[in-house]
Amino acid sequence: MRNSKNLIYHELIGLDVIIADHVDRSLVGRRGKVVDEYMNVLIVDDGIKKIKVSKLGGRFIFKLPKEDVVVRGELIIGRPEDRIKRYRGGI
């Protein structure tokens, strides 16, 4: 089960996200659903269009059922399947 301790090791596709901070200031405050993920990029559907968001230089708020989790983009760099392999039971 995804929670604040292990989110960075799990699949992010399907989660609601808010871009809390980013080096690309035009992205700050944007929100939507993660619809795809690559090594260095999240694809977020904001309801109007799909936007590519670099993980590097960003801070994201992922909405989980019981909590919101703030994650630095540097912690989620890597292919999703490689992050899952790194899982060791928590941060």
Secondary structure, 3 states (H helix, E strand, C coil): CCCCCCHHHCCCCCCEEEEEEECCHHHCCCEEEEEEECCCEEEEECCCCEEEEECCCEEEEEECCCCEEEEEHHHHCCCHHHHHHHCCCCC
